[in-house]
């Protein structure tokens, strides 16, 4: 059970990192705050 959770957690972190990089490179650094807020929102939903 724990191993499966760790694996899903790693995949989730990678997905977030990829989305973060794509948004920053696509829009420039002015949007970092917006992206960070979205990531926090996603993380909260994922934690539920």
Secondary structure, DSSP 4 states (H G I P E B T S, - for coil): -HHHHHHHHHHHHHHHHHHHHHHHHHH-GGGHHHHHHHHHHHHHHHH-
